[in-house]
Amino acid sequence: MKIRNTIAAAAAAAAAAAVGTTGPLVLPAGASAHSAAHTLTFVSVLKKLVIYTHTTVGEQDTDVTSTGKIIGFDELYATQTGPTTGKGKVAYAENGGLLYGTLILTHNGARGHGTVTGGTGVFRGVTGTITFKPANKSGTRAAVTITYTT
C-alpha cells in the first residue's frame, strides 16, 4: 500500500513537523533547568529501512539542520491503521539524551502529529508535541518540529 512508502518519509519522529523550510536547531535540549518551552526543528533523512512490509515500517534516520549539520538520530516504527492512516512510535537521540514520542500518521503517512511521552538525560520528564510533513518529493526527508516543556 501507499502508506508504507510515505511512512518511511515521515519519520519522525518525528518525529515527527510543521515547518515550511526547515531551520536550525532552535534551542539546545538542556537550555534551561526550570520549566520552559523548547523547540527543535530539523530534517529527518531516511538512512535505512529495517522493517518494510505491506503494513509496517521500521527505519533509522539521521537528523540534520537546514545547512546539513548532523544534530541527532531517530528510530521510527509505524503500522498502517487504515487506507491512508497509521500510528507509530519514535525515539530521537541527541547528545545528552533520548526523547520518546507517539505519532498519528495521515495523508498516506506523509504528514502527522504526535505527543512527546518522555525521555532520558536532558529529556527526562519532558512533555510536548511533534509535527512533521514531507521535505522532498521522493519521500526520503521529513521536516520535523518538536516542541517540549522540561
KOLFITOR-590931 format. One line per 4 residues: number of its first residue (from 1); their letters; for each residue y negated, x negated, z negated of N, C-alpha, C. Coordinates in steps of 0.02 Angstrom, whole numbers, plus 50000, padded with zeros to 5 digits. Layout:
! residues N
NUM) a) Y:X:Z:Y:X:Z:Y:X:Z; ...
***
This chain:
! residues 150
1) mkir) 50059:49959:50000:50000:50000:50000:49938:49957:50000; 49882:49986:50019:49819:49950:50023:49797:49921:49957; 49812:49956:49903:49786:49934:49838:49809:49864:49820; 49869:49845:49838:49893:49779:49818:49852:49724:49851
5) ntia) 49827:49735:49911:49784:49685:49943:49717:49680:49909; 49689:49736:49890:49622:49734:49862:49622:49722:49787; 49677:49739:49753:49680:49722:49682:49673:49646:49675; 49705:49610:49719:49702:49537:49716:49630:49512:49719
9) aaaa) 49589:49546:49758:49519:49526:49763:49478:49546:49703; 49502:49595:49667:49462:49624:49613:49462:49585:49549; 49508:49541:49540:49512:49506:49476:49445:49501:49445; 49474:49518:49425:49440:49510:49373:49402:49506:49344
13) aaaa) 49445:49502:49309:49432:49500:49262:49424:49486:49236; 49388:49538:49306:49369:49529:49284:49329:49529:49269; 49361:49575:49250:49355:49549:49252:49315:49581:49277; 49375:49557:49302:49305:49608:49320:49264:49627:49353
17) aavg) 49128:49645:49447:49069:49668:49412:49007:49676:49453; 48961:49712:49429:48906:49739:49468:48850:49689:49479; 48858:49645:49526:48803:49601:49546:48801:49599:49622; 48742:49607:49650:48736:49607:49723:48749:49538:49750
21) ttgp) 48712:49490:49724:48727:49420:49739:48738:49388:49672; 48793:49353:49666:48809:49327:49600:48763:49271:49581; 48747:49269:49518:48703:49217:49492:48742:49170:49448; 48709:49123:49418:48743:49077:49373:48762:49110:49308
25) lvlp) 48800:49076:49270:48817:49099:49203:48752:49109:49166; 48741:49170:49141:48676:49186:49111:48668:49156:49042; 48717:49164:48998:48714:49136:48932:48781:49104:48915; 48782:49049:48880:48846:49021:48860:48880:49066:48810
29) agas) 48947:49062:48807:48986:49106:48764:48964:49103:48691; 48950:49046:48666:48933:49040:48595:48859:49034:48583; 48819:49071:48620:48747:49063:48617:48716:49084:48551; 48750:49125:48513:48720:49149:48452:48772:49162:48398
33) ahsa) 48755:49148:48336:48802:49159:48281:48795:49230:48255; 48742:49266:48272:48734:49335:48249:48750:49383:48305; 48752:49447:48289:48769:49499:48337:48716:49502:48391; 48735:49485:48452:48688:49485:48507:48726:49498:48572
37) ahtl) 48692:49528:48620:48723:49541:48685:48718:49478:48729; 48772:49465:48765:48776:49408:48811:48801:49435:48878; 48780:49404:48932:48803:49425:48998:48828:49364:49036; 48888:49370:49063:48917:49319:49107:48919:49349:49177
41) tfvs) 48894:49313:49227:48902:49333:49296:48932:49276:49334; 48982:49290:49374:49016:49238:49412:49056:49269:49469; 49083:49227:49511:49127:49248:49565:49197:49225:49547; 49244:49272:49547:49314:49257:49535:49347:49244:49602
45) vlkk) 49374:49184:49612:49403:49163:49676:49479:49160:49670; 49513:49199:49711:49586:49200:49710:49615:49131:49725; 49658:49106:49682:49690:49042:49693:49765:49050:49708; 49798:49095:49670:49870:49102:49680:49893:49171:49659
49) lviy) 49933:49203:49703:49966:49265:49685:50032:49246:49651; 50041:49267:49590:50101:49251:49552:50152:49306:49561; 50129:49369:49561:50170:49428:49573:50136:49467:49628; 50174:49489:49676:50145:49528:49731:50198:49575:49757
53) thtt) 50199:49637:49732:50247:49686:49754:50210:49746:49782; 50247:49798:49799:50218:49859:49827:50167:49891:49780; 50176:49885:49714:50132:49918:49667:50104:49873:49612; 50119:49809:49614:50099:49764:49559:50071:49698:49587
57) vgeq) 50018:49674:49554:49989:49609:49573:49977:49569:49509; 49996:49506:49511:49979:49458:49459:49947:49399:49494; 49890:49376:49469:49856:49322:49504:49821:49275:49457; 49809:49215:49483:49771:49164:49448:49708:49151:49489
61) dtdv) 49650:49150:49455:49586:49141:49489:49545:49086:49457; 49501:49057:49496:49452:49009:49472:49384:49044:49474; 49346:49038:49420:49281:49072:49414:49225:49023:49423; 49178:49039:49469:49125:48993:49489:49057:49027:49487
65) tstg) 49005:48987:49481:48936:49011:49486:48920:49020:49560; 48861:49045:49574:48839:49054:49644:48832:48988:49681; 48826:48933:49643:48822:48867:49675:48890:48833:49681; 48943:48868:49659:49011:48841:49666:49036:48801:49607
69) kiig) 48996:48796:49553:49018:48758:49494:49071:48799:49456; 49127:48767:49441:49181:48800:49404:49159:48809:49331; 49163:48872:49307:49144:48886:49237:49203:48912:49197; 49257:48931:49230:49315:48957:49193:49370:48978:49240
73) fdel) 49420:49012:49211:49479:49034:49248:49498:49102:49221; 49532:49142:49263:49557:49205:49238:49626:49221:49266; 49661:49262:49229:49727:49287:49248:49722:49363:49249; 49749:49394:49301:49747:49466:49309:49817:49492:49321
77) yatq) 49834:49547:49287:49896:49583:49301:49876:49656:49311; 49891:49685:49369:49870:49753:49385:49927:49792:49417; 49928:49857:49403:49977:49902:49433:49942:49961:49464; 49972:49989:49516:49945:50046:49550:49962:50109:49510
81) tgpt) 49912:50153:49501:49922:50216:49465:49914:50277:49510; 49886:50268:49568:49876:50322:49616:49864:50293:49685; 49853:50334:49735:49844:50308:49803:49787:50258:49810; 49733:50266:49772:49676:50219:49777:49653:50194:49709
85) tgkg) 49696:50199:49658:49677:50179:49591:49730:50134:49559; 49709:50100:49506:49754:50057:49470:49727:50041:49401; 49767:50006:49362:49745:49984:49297:49770:49912:49288; 49735:49875:49245:49754:49805:49237:49732:49776:49171
89) kvay) 49755:49715:49160:49735:49676:49102:49713:49608:49129; 49662:49580:49095:49634:49516:49117:49622:49472:49057; 49631:49407:49067:49613:49356:49018:49568:49306:49053; 49508:49296:49026:49460:49249:49054:49455:49190:49006
93) aeng) 49463:49130:49033:49460:49069:48992:49402:49026:49013; 49364:49004:48963:49311:48955:48975:49312:48908:48916; 49279:48852:48923:49278:48802:48869:49256:48836:48804; 49299:48837:48755:49281:48867:48691:49320:48930:48673
97) glly) 49356:48960:48721:49394:49019:48702:49419:49061:48760; 49455:49113:48741:49482:49162:48788:49450:49230:48774; 49437:49268:48827:49410:49335:48821:49461:49382:48854; 49479:49438:48821:49528:49484:48847:49496:49550:48866
101) gtli) 49526:49584:48916:49500:49648:48935:49551:49691:48971; 49535:49755:48975:49575:49803:49014:49531:49829:49071; 49562:49846:49127:49524:49865:49187:49549:49931:49216; 49503:49969:49246:49518:50027:49287:49495:50008:49358
105) lthn) 49541:50011:49406:49526:49991:49475:49517:50053:49518; 49466:50052:49562:49453:50108:49606:49443:50084:49677; 49435:50130:49724:49424:50113:49794:49477:50065:49819; 49540:50083:49811:49596:50040:49830:49595:49974:49793
109) garg) 49570:49975:49732:49571:49915:49690:49514:49867:49700; 49470:49881:49750:49417:49833:49766:49360:49834:49716; 49352:49888:49680:49298:49894:49630:49328:49917:49565; 49290:49908:49513:49315:49933:49450:49271:49916:49391
113) hgtv) 49296:49937:49334:49261:49925:49272:49313:49921:49216; 49292:49898:49159:49339:49892:49105:49305:49879:49039; 49347:49864:48990:49325:49854:48922:49346:49786:48898; 49300:49750:48866:49316:49688:48831:49351:49708:48767
117) tggt) 49412:49683:48756:49451:49704:48699:49457:49652:48643; 49429:49592:48655:49430:49541:48603:49437:49472:48633; 49454:49424:48591:49462:49357:48616:49477:49307:48561; 49476:49243:48579:49489:49188:48533:49431:49140:48536
121) gvfr) 49427:49094:48488:49374:49044:48488:49306:49077:48486; 49260:49057:48531:49193:49085:48532:49192:49159:48550; 49247:49185:48576:49252:49256:48594:49286:49298:48540; 49300:49268:48483:49335:49305:48430:49292:49364:48407
125) gvtg) 49323:49424:48408:49290:49484:48385:49241:49515:48433; 49236:49492:48495:49187:49520:48542:49210:49588:48568; 49161:49628:48588:49173:49691:48623:49124:49695:48680; 49139:49737:48729:49091:49743:48784:49121:49776:48845
129) titf) 49090:49762:48903:49110:49793:48966:49120:49741:49021; 49160:49759:49070:49173:49718:49128:49163:49762:49190; 49129:49737:49240:49124:49771:49304:49135:49720:49360; 49159:49744:49417:49170:49698:49473:49169:49736:49538
133) kpan) 49155:49698:49592:49155:49725:49660:49170:49668:49708; 49188:49684:49770:49204:49631:49818:49144:49585:49830; 49159:49521:49840:49107:49472:49856:49117:49443:49926; 49171:49464:49960:49181:49445:50029:49226:49496:50063
137) ksgt) 49226:49497:50130:49264:49547:50167:49340:49535:50164; 49362:49473:50157:49433:49459:50157:49467:49478:50091; 49428:49493:50039:49457:49514:49976:49482:49458:49932; 49459:49397:49943:49481:49341:49901:49430:49322:49848
141) raav) 49374:49357:49846:49321:49343:49797:49296:49409:49768; 49283:49408:49702:49255:49467:49669:49194:49445:49629; 49141:49483:49635:49080:49472:49595:49092:49507:49527; 49086:49470:49473:49104:49495:49407:49045:49490:49360
145) tity) 49036:49541:49319:48988:49540:49264:49024:49561:49200; 49019:49520:49150:49047:49536:49084:48989:49537:49035; 48979:49593:49002:48928:49599:48951:48964:49609:48885; 48950:49567:48836:48986:49573:48772:48939:49560:48714
149) tt) 48960:49585:48656:48924:49576:48594:48968:49538:48546; 48939:49488:48513:48977:49449:48465:48974:49480:48397
***
